[in-house]
Amino acid sequence: MPLADAIADAISGRPGVFGIYARNLGTGETVAINADRILPAESAAKTFVLVHYTRLVSSGAIDPAGRIRLDGSARYPGTGVLRYLADGLAPTLDDLAWLMIIVSDNTATAMLIAAIGGPGAVNATMRELAYPSAELNESITSADALEGQPFSTSSPRDLAEVYTQLDDRCRAILFQQQHLIGLPRRLPHAALAADFGVTMPVRVYNKTGNGLGNFIDSALVETDTASWVVAAMASEQTDFASRPDDSAPTAFGEIGERLYQAWAHS
């Protein structure tokens, strides 16, 4: 079965709206289904924040060892651990970046965004890099905590192509993401492998996002001979959309595996 048909088959008959984009960085082959449709990106957009942050670090504009004090005004609901910890903790900017990605900590994300210029600065970097649909909601650091508005939006194409901008700091952090029920779920990848000096057959640098009715996964995937970027986005799901057996995570696992089978040795 041609690859494009195999990817389409993975989402065929499933409820909701899907957008898929993948590009083989060696051959240029692409797979695109609703690739330019703008959809909720949820926490997958934390990669936008990470890219903006590491560019500031590389330019010397900010010190990754600078510390930000945790207090009551910086606690945001949702995923993560910082909002449960006592006032007075002062993580570094790098600490916040690690927490933002590894456990998708929303409080760490808000603290980091505030320290690097706010959502507008992140969005400006995305426009500078020619990803105009990759956007954080400008109100995400407000006291209203969005009030039902999307945290972020993007097209699958822009969300995937952002992964061509990763520097070594981005790669090290994204490799450790612990949420692996989407694109990597059927791949020989382990986030802890690097801690033990083990090189896996495939290395996945990904960020997942989910919200009510939405599930998103996005990644740079590498083998010894090939690499590709991919974003899979699902909205209007009829299940919770973040449990391992829910429709979108299951479909994304099939998509990740089919891309690997087709491109791992290209």
N, C-alpha and C positions, 0 to 999 in steps of 0.2 A: 504494500500500500504506500503511495507517495506520502511524504512526511506531512504535507499540509492537510491531506485527507485524514491521516492518523491523528493529528491534533484536533481537527474538527470532530472526529469520531468521539474523542474523549469528553466533549461537552455536549454532544448531540442528545437531545431529549431531556436534558437537565433543566430545572426551572431557573428563571431569572435571566439576567443579561450578562454575557461574558465578553471580555475583550482580551485578546492574546496577541503578543508580539514577541518574536525571537529573531535574533540575527547572529549567524555564524561569523565570528570576527576574522576568520581566516579565509573563508570562501565567499563571504558576502551573501550567502543564501538567507532568505528571510521567510518567516511564516507570519502572516498578519490576518487577524480576524477582529473586526471592529477596532483596528489598531489606533485610529485617531479619534475614537469616541472618548469624551472626557467623563470619567467615572470617579466615585469616591476612592481615594488612595489610602485613607486611614493612616496607620502608623508606618506603612511602607514608605511614606514621605519623610520619615526620619533620616533616610539616606540623603535627602536634599540638605537637611540640616548638617549632617556629617560632612558632606562634601564642602559646604560653605565654611564650616568650622576648620577643617584641615587646610583649606586654602589660606585662611587667615593665619594659622600656625606656620605654614610654610613660608609665608611672606614676612613673618616676624611681627605682624600686626597685633598679635595677642600671645600671651604666655600660657602654654597648656598647664603649667604648674600653679597658675593663679587660683585662688580659693574663693568660693562663694558660700556665705553662711546660710544654712537652712533655718527658716523661721516660719511662723504660722501663715504668713502671706503667700508662701510659695508652694502650698500643698494642693495638688490637683488629683481628682478622682481617676480611677482606672488602673491600668496595669502598673506594676513597679512596687518598690519597697520604701523609698525615701519618705513618702507621706506618713508612714507609720512610725518613723524614728523621731527621737527627741530633738527639740530646738538646740542649736549650737553646733551641730555637725557642720564642718566646712570642707566639703569635697572640692578637689581641683576640677578645672574645666575638663581635663582628660577623664577624671573619674565620672563626671556627668555624661560624657560621650559614651563611655563603656556601658554605664547603666541604661542610657537611652536605647542602645542597640541590644545588649545581651538579654535584658528582661523587659525591654520596651517601657522603661520607667517614665511615666508622664510628668512627674514632678521634676526629675532630672532634665527632661526635655525642655520644660518651660524655663528652668533656671539657665540652661545653656543658651536657649534662644535669646533670652533677655540679655545675656552677657555678650552676644555676638552681633547685636544690632537689631534684633527683633525679626518678626516674620517678613517684613518688607525687604530687609537686607538679604535674607535667604532667597526670596523670590527674585530679587534683582540679579543675584548670581545665576539663578536658573535661566533667566532671560539672556544674560550675557553669554551663557554656554549654549544658547539656542534651543532651550527646552521650554517654550512659552506656556505650555499647559501644566507644567510641574509647579504647583503652587500651594503654599500654606494659606489657610484662612487667616486674614489679618487680625482677627479677634481672638485667636487661640490663647493669648496670654491675658485676656480680660477676666474680670471677676465672674462674668456670666458663664465662663467655661463653655462657650459656643451655643448653649441653649438649643441643642438639636441641629445646629449647622454642621456641615462636614468639617473635620479637622484639616482635610487637604483634598485636592483633586489633581488628576493627571490623565493623560492618554496613556494607554499601554506602551506606545512607541516611546514617548518621552521618559516614562518611568524606567523602561529597560535601558535606554541609551545613556541615562545618567551614570550607569555602572561602567561606562567607558572612561569615566573621570576619576576613578579611584586611585589614590596614592597608597603608599605602603601603610600609613596609619589607618586609613579607611579599611584596607583589606584585613589588617590584623584584627580590627574591632568587629567587622561584619562576619568574619570567619567563626566567631564565637557565639553568634546568635543561637539561643537555645530552642527557638520555636521552629521545629523541623517537620511539621505535619503537612506542608504543602509541596512545593516543587522538589525538595530533596528527599522526601519520605521513602522513596524506593531506590535511592542511589547509595553507593558505597562511600558515604561521607559521614564523618563524625566530628562534631565541633571540638571535642576534647583531644583529638588526635595530635594537634600541634603541641599540646602540653607535654606529650610523651615522646616527641620526636618522631612520630609516625607520619609518613606521607601516604595519604589515601589515594586510591585510583582516580577519584574525582574530588576536586575542592570546590566548595560552594560558599560564596560570599553573598548572603541574602538577608533581606529584611521583609518580614511578614507584617500584615496589618489586618485587623478585623474589627467589625462593629456590627450592630444589629442588622442582619441581612446582607452584610458585605464581608468578603474575604479576598485578600490580595496577597500575592507573593511576587518577589522580584529578585533578580540575582545576576551576578557574574558567575559562570561555571567554567571550570578549567580541568583539563586532563593534561597528560604529558605532551600531547600533540595537537590539542585543539582548545578553543575557548569560545564561549557565546554569552550573550546577554539575553535575558528573558523577563517579561512581566506577564503575569496572569491576574486578571481582575474579574471579580464576580460581584454583582449587586442584585438587589431584589430577590435574595434567596428566601426560600420558604422554611428553612430550618435555622438553627442558631448560627450556623456557618463557621464555627470554629472548633467543633469536636472532630476527632480523627475520622469518624465514619460519616460526617456530613458530606453533602453533595460536592461542594466546591473544593474542599481539601482533597477529597478522593480523586476528583477530576484532575487537579493540579499535580498530584503524585503521578498520575498516568502521563500527563504532559511532560513532566520532568524526565521520566523514564524514556519516553519515546524520543525526545530530543537527544538524550544521552546515547541511545542505541544508534541513532542516525549520524551523530556528529562527533562522538568520542574519539574517533580515529581519523577524522577528516583532515 
